[in-house]
Amino acid sequence: MLKDERSLDLMFHALADPSRRMMVDRLSRGPASVSELAKPLAMSLPAVVQHLAVLEQSGLVKTQKVGRVRSCTLDNEAMSRAEQWLHQRRLGWERRLDRLGDFLSADPGVTKTKKT
């Protein structure tokens, strides 16, 4: 498996959980401490730290400890890679749907022959 494919697997696995998506959403507005990320979540601080570990392993989030505070930031490059992958899939789907639309709107007399 290619490194990029493994990276995407880890990213999409991390984003599969609603709590982690909430954390990513919050971090999209700027850096936050672990405590700030934990506030809206109905879970213990150790559980939040475990979720952050999954986000860090996926490459979506980076953390840095300064004194007693661990600050988290979103890695925009990682998000861009996931977005590019989705965009490539969307282009393929749109091309196939366009071809299907062209086929369905084609003159039926051209594609079918009448039996007499």
N, C-alpha and C positions, 0 to 999 in steps of 0.2 A: 504494500500500500504506500502511495506517495505521501510525503510529509504534509503537503497541502491538504490532501484528502483527510488525513488523520486530524489535522488542525480543524478542518470543517466539522468533522464528526464530533470533536470535543466541544466546539462552539454550539452546535445545534443541540447536543446533549445538555449543555449548560442552560440554554435558552428554553428547554422543554419544561422547566419547572416555573410555575407562576411566581414564586417568591423571588427566584433569581431574576426573572424578567422585571419584577418591581424594582429590584436593586439596580439593574442596568438602566431602567427608565429614570430612576433618581439620579444616577451618575451621569446620565446624558445632559443634565442641567449643571453639572460641575462636581468637583471633588466633594467627598463626604467622609466623615469618620465612621467607623464600624457602629458606634452608638447611634449616630444619625440614621444609618441604614436600618438598624434594628427597631427603631421607634415604631413605625407603622406595622411591623410584622408581629403576629401573635406566636412568637417562638422565643426560646431562650437565647441568650447571647452566644453560648457555645454552638447552638444550631446555626445561627447566622454566620458564625466564623466558618463552619463546615461548608455552608453554601458559598461563601466567599472563596474558599479554597478551590471549589469546583470552577468558579468563574476565573480564578487566577490560572488554574491548570489549562483552561481552554484558551487563555491568552486575551480574553475580553476585558479583564480588569487587572490593574496593577495596584499593589499596595506598598506603602512605605511607612515605617514606624519612626516617628519623631517624638522622643521622650516617651510618654506613656500613651500617646495617641497614635493609632494606626489609621492613616488616611488612604482612601481608595479613589482611584481615577479610572475612567473608561479608556481603553486603548482604541482610539479611532481607526487605526490601521487595520486592526483585527475586524472591527465592525465593517469596514470597507470591503475586506475580502469576502465576508459573508454576503454583503449586499451585491458584490459583483457576481458571485455564484448564482444568487437568486435572479439577478438581471439576465444572465445568460440563459437560464432555464425559461424565464418569461419570454424572451425573444423567440426561442424555439417553439413554445406553445402558441405564441401569436402567429408565427409563420404557418404552423399546421392549421390553426383555426381559419386563417385567411385562405389557405388552399381549399379547405372544406367549404367555406363560404362561396368561393369561386365555383367549385364543383356543383354546389346546390343551386346556384343562381344561373348556371349554364343553360342554354336552350335545350329543352328535353328532346327536340327533334334531332339534334346533333349527336347526342349520346345514345339514344335508343332508336331502334329500327322498328317500323311497323310490320306486323305479320298480316298478310292478306289471305 
